[in-house]
Amino acid sequence: MRIRSVLTAAAAAGAVAVVATAPAQAAEYSSALKIKGVQYDAPGRDSNSCTKGNTKNEYLTIKNYSRSKVNLKGYVVKDAAGNRFRFSANHYLEPGDYVNLRGGKGTDSDAKNVVYRQNCNFIWNNDKDTIYLYKPSGARADVHAYTKSRDDRDGNGYITYHG
């Protein structure tokens, strides 16, 4: 009887440990749009100069995983520090289509699947951060926390989330 109690307690402790180590981003949200990946560390030496910097090489890829066309207008991207970007213009994603939200200044293009933040400051931290995607209603569409050491195994500054 004592062995059974010990095994039951050990099994319960193991279950608690598994739950406790589950990442915060494990929750799935009901959303057509999800974060496909992030180039959180732009290649090269970081410089947020609008003319010579590399903020355009830092980007977040958002993909439409639904079977319907989705308008990005009103969606909000945010980081852990509260930096945010709101898609203020119409930008439609067909089923399976994606957009790269890039730093820096540039011309948005549906044909090239790119929207610029019109801001030359970096948004994603190179060591760790949390990326939030909110629907126009304010409901959370997707969230992913990352750390360079845990999530970027090949060290290229890019992390893939949803395939």
HELIX and SHEET records of a PDB file:
HELIX    1   1 ARG A    2  THR A   21  1                                  20    
HELIX    2   2 ALA A   24  ALA A   26  5                                   3    
HELIX    3   3 THR A   55  ASN A   57  5                                   3    
HELIX    4   4 LYS A  148  ASP A  151  1                                   4    
SHEET    1   A 5 VAL A 114  TYR A 116  0                                        
SHEET    2   A 5 TYR A  98  ARG A 102  1                                        
SHEET    3   A 5 TYR A  59  ASN A  64 -1                                        
SHEET    4   A 5 LEU A  33  GLN A  39 -1                                        
SHEET    5   A 5 TYR A 158  THR A 160 -1                                        
SHEET    1   B 2 VAL A  70  ASN A  71  0                                        
SHEET    2   B 2 TYR A  92  LEU A  93 -1                                        
SHEET    1   C 4 ARG A  84  ARG A  86  0                                        
SHEET    2   C 4 VAL A  76  ASP A  79 -1                                        
SHEET    3   C 4 LYS A 128  TYR A 134 -1                                        
SHEET    4   C 4 ARG A 140  THR A 147 -1                                        
END                                                                             
